[in-house]
Every structure is written in structure tokens, then in C-alpha cells.
Amino acid sequence: MMPTAVSLDGAFLTHSQHMVKIPTKEAVDQFLPPYNPKVKLDPDNPVSIAPQATRTGSWR
């Protein structure tokens, strides 16, 4: 007997649909704490927040 149903679960999970209930904004606001980011991006004053290469480290 050949194992023919090995990939059946993967195809079923990736091609299936499931109904989801999206909560109201009020319910989400009651559940989550207020969002106050430590760093806010400003398009008028762009900055680099974690450069991968600096002039002193790799531009020698």
C-alpha cells in the first residue's frame, strides 16, 4: 500500500478558508494597553535607527 495521503493535510490547510470574527474597535481598546512607541518616525526628519554599517566601522 502506497502512502498517498501524506501531503493531503498540507494542501487542505493552505487552500482552505475559515470565517473569522473581527472585534470592534471598542473591544480591542479595552483588551490592549495604549500604544505609545518609544521612537516615532518623522518623514520630515528621517533618521537611521540601527545602521548595519557605520563610517567608523567598515568604511576604512
Buried (B, 14 or more C-beta within 10 A) or exposed (E): EEEEEEEEEEEEEEEEEEEEEEEEEEEEEEEEEEEEEEEEEEEEEEEEEEEEEEEEEEEE
